[in-house]
C-alpha cells in the first residue's frame, strides 16, 4: 500500500466546464514566490497597485489577449481572472468548443507564459469558482478590483518580496 497522500481534485466532479456562464479562476505562482511584481503606492493619487515585474508584464499581456476575460488582476504571487464563456456561436469569432473551456484557457495561459519566460512560473493546478448569479458576480468583481489595497489581508499574502 502506498503511503502517498491522495491528491484532492480541484474541479467540481461531473461539471461541464464548457457550459456558458461566468467563472472565477485563481492561479498561483510556483511555490507562491513573488514572481509577478509587488504592491506599491500608498499615496493618495494612485493608491496601492501592483508594480509588475518582467514576468508579471508577460502574464498581464497574455491574459489581455484572451477575449473571454471580463476582469483580471495580476498580484505578486497569483492572478485572479473572471471569465465569461458564451453559448456556442456567441463568442468572439464564434470560438470553437475546446477554447471555450476553463481548463483550456488555464492551460493556454500557463503554457504561453512558461514559453515566453523560458521556465515554469506556475503552481500545479488552480482554483475555480462557478459564478452563481449577479450578486456573486458583483462580489467577485469587487474582490478583484480591490485586491491590491487589501494585499496584506489576502489569503495568498506572504512577506517575501521578489
VMD Tcl script that draws the C-alpha trace (Angstrom):
set ca {
  {0.00 0.00 0.00}
  {1.32 3.46 -0.93}
  {1.90 5.98 1.84}
  {1.44 8.93 -0.51}
  {-1.43 11.31 0.21}
  {-4.32 11.25 -2.23}
  {-4.33 14.38 -4.36}
  {-7.55 16.36 -4.00}
  {-9.39 17.09 -7.24}
  {-9.88 20.82 -7.77}
  {-12.76 20.62 -10.24}
  {-16.39 20.03 -9.34}
  {-16.98 16.34 -10.14}
  {-19.20 15.84 -13.17}
  {-19.45 19.55 -14.01}
  {-19.03 20.55 -17.66}
  {-16.56 23.47 -17.70}
  {-17.52 24.31 -21.28}
  {-21.01 25.42 -20.15}
  {-21.88 29.05 -20.85}
  {-21.52 31.21 -17.77}
  {-19.02 33.03 -15.60}
  {-16.10 31.52 -13.75}
  {-13.70 32.97 -11.18}
  {-10.22 31.46 -11.52}
  {-7.17 31.89 -9.28}
  {-3.75 30.63 -10.36}
  {-0.70 30.84 -8.08}
  {2.95 31.20 -8.92}
  {5.28 28.27 -8.28}
  {5.87 27.97 -4.52}
  {3.84 31.20 -4.19}
  {7.01 33.11 -4.99}
  {6.57 36.82 -5.73}
  {7.40 36.45 -9.42}
  {4.82 38.83 -10.86}
  {5.59 42.07 -9.03}
  {4.97 43.87 -5.77}
  {2.28 46.05 -4.26}
  {3.35 49.70 -4.06}
  {1.83 53.17 -3.89}
  {0.14 54.03 -0.65}
  {-0.11 57.65 -1.82}
  {-3.41 59.50 -2.27}
  {-3.20 59.98 -6.05}
  {-2.73 56.40 -7.19}
  {-3.28 54.26 -4.13}
  {-1.96 50.73 -3.72}
  {-1.36 48.95 -7.01}
  {0.83 46.19 -8.37}
  {4.13 47.22 -9.91}
  {4.66 44.37 -12.34}
  {7.94 42.58 -12.86}
  {9.00 41.47 -16.35}
  {7.25 38.14 -15.77}
  {4.16 39.95 -14.42}
  {4.04 42.05 -17.58}
  {4.11 38.88 -19.69}
  {1.27 37.44 -17.60}
  {-0.77 40.64 -17.99}
  {-0.17 40.78 -21.76}
  {-1.15 37.13 -22.17}
  {-4.37 37.46 -20.16}
  {-5.22 40.68 -22.05}
  {-5.23 38.66 -25.28}
  {-7.88 36.20 -24.05}
  {-11.18 37.59 -25.36}
  {-13.34 35.77 -22.78}
  {-11.89 37.67 -19.77}
  {-14.22 40.21 -18.14}
  {-11.74 41.34 -15.46}
  {-8.40 40.25 -14.02}
  {-5.66 41.30 -11.64}
  {-2.04 40.19 -11.55}
  {-0.89 40.10 -7.92}
  {2.69 39.43 -6.70}
  {2.21 35.65 -6.46}
  {-1.15 34.88 -8.09}
  {-3.68 36.01 -10.65}
  {-7.45 36.32 -10.40}
  {-9.47 36.05 -13.60}
  {-13.19 36.50 -14.15}
  {-14.13 34.57 -17.31}
  {-17.35 34.60 -19.30}
  {-17.93 31.59 -21.53}
  {-20.54 32.35 -24.20}
  {-23.08 29.94 -25.65}
  {-21.85 28.14 -28.79}
  {-21.58 30.60 -31.67}
  {-22.00 33.66 -29.41}
  {-18.32 34.15 -28.60}
  {-15.58 36.16 -30.26}
  {-15.12 34.81 -33.79}
  {-17.60 32.04 -32.90}
  {-14.99 30.46 -30.63}
  {-14.81 26.68 -31.02}
  {-15.79 24.42 -28.12}
  {-12.32 23.42 -26.78}
  {-11.26 27.06 -26.49}
  {-14.43 27.78 -24.55}
  {-13.49 25.66 -21.56}
  {-11.95 26.81 -18.31}
  {-9.25 24.10 -18.35}
  {-8.25 25.01 -21.93}
  {-7.93 28.72 -21.07}
  {-5.82 27.96 -17.98}
  {-3.57 25.61 -19.96}
  {-3.20 28.25 -22.69}
  {-2.22 30.91 -20.14}
  {0.25 28.70 -18.29}
  {1.84 27.33 -21.47}
  {2.14 30.73 -23.18}
  {3.72 32.41 -20.14}
  {6.05 29.47 -19.47}
  {7.28 29.51 -23.07}
  {7.79 33.30 -23.02}
  {9.71 33.15 -19.72}
  {11.70 30.02 -20.54}
  {10.88 28.50 -17.16}
  {7.96 27.23 -15.12}
  {6.38 30.06 -13.13}
  {3.10 28.35 -12.16}
  {1.99 26.15 -9.31}
  {0.33 22.91 -10.39}
  {-3.44 23.20 -10.60}
  {-5.66 26.21 -9.98}
  {-8.77 27.17 -8.06}
  {-12.07 27.87 -9.78}
  {-15.50 29.02 -8.66}
  {-18.63 28.79 -10.77}
  {-20.30 32.21 -10.53}
  {-23.86 31.82 -9.32}
  {-25.83 34.89 -10.24}
  {-25.44 38.64 -10.45}
  {-24.75 39.22 -6.74}
  {-21.94 36.63 -6.79}
  {-20.53 38.20 -9.98}
  {-20.54 41.69 -8.43}
  {-18.93 40.40 -5.19}
  {-16.13 38.76 -7.21}
  {-15.70 41.87 -9.42}
  {-15.31 44.00 -6.28}
  {-12.87 41.49 -4.77}
  {-10.65 41.58 -7.87}
  {-10.94 45.37 -8.21}
  {-9.92 45.99 -4.58}
  {-7.31 43.23 -4.26}
  {-4.12 45.38 -4.25}
  {-5.23 47.63 -1.34}
  {-6.15 44.54 0.68}
  {-2.95 42.62 -0.15}
  {-1.82 42.18 3.47}
  {-5.17 40.57 4.35}
  {-5.17 38.33 1.25}
  {-5.04 34.56 1.86}
  {-2.20 34.40 -0.70}
  {-0.13 37.10 1.04}
  {3.44 36.25 2.05}
  {6.12 38.55 3.44}
  {8.66 37.68 0.76}
  {9.02 40.31 -1.96}
  {10.65 39.03 -5.14}
}
mol new
graphics top color blue
foreach p $ca { graphics top sphere $p radius 0.5 }
foreach p [lrange $ca 0 end-1] q [lrange $ca 1 end] { graphics top cylinder $p $q radius 0.2 }
display resetview
